[in-house]
Amino acid sequence: MKKAHCLALTGALLTITSTLLAQSTPTAILSKENPSVYNYVEQMPSFRGGPDSLLAYIRNNTRYPVEALYKGVVGKVFVSFVVNAQGKVKQACILKGVHPALDLEALRVISNMPAAWQPGKHEGKSVAVSFTVPVTFYTPEARQLLNIRVPKKP
């Protein structure tokens, strides 16, 4: 079954919008919801190794939920989280979900992310910064790889 998950994951496209990873602005903006967390700073947090390493982490640690795969559920889950001043992921939550099984899997992967982030910086100091990552679940051929037959509707 583990091999099947790997095959399904290989067929899946998990993408991260590079524009969200490369945000940078000259002024810092504090979050209205949490005044100790910034939305934008001079140096935004970055995953060590860059966007490709973040994508590889997500790809290697995500298991397409069998329930969603069986039902043919695909879509983009938006996960928001805070990269704290130590580079750890905290307060992960779903901003926009697709299906409970996909939402839980995206949340699990992001919540378990190692402290492999360079924290954001404001005025030379490490600060907590809010971050959003879209995780796309799409696998037209994954169902075939797992040889799952979906019953036809009567």
QUIWO-V477854 format. One record per backbone hydrogen bond with DSSP energy under -1.0 kcal/mol. CO is the residue of the C=O (numbers start at 1). NH is the residue of the N-H. Records with the same first field share a line. If there is no record, write none. Layout:
CO->NH / NH
This chain:
1->5
2->6
3->7
4->8
5->9
6->10
7->11
17->20
18->22
29->39 / 40
34->37
37->31
38->130
40->29
43->121
46->118
47->50
50->54
51->55
52->56
53->57
54->58
55->59
56->60
57->61
58->62
65->69
66->70
67->71
68->73
75->137
77->135
78->95 / 96
79->133
80->93
81->131
82->90
83->129
84->87
87->117
88->84
90->82
93->80
96->78
99->103
100->104
101->105
102->106
103->107
104->108
105->109
106->110
107->111
108->112
110->113
114->116
116->48
118->46
120->127
121->43
122->125
125->122
128->38
129->83
131->81
133->79
135->77
137->75
138->13
141->145
142->146
143->148
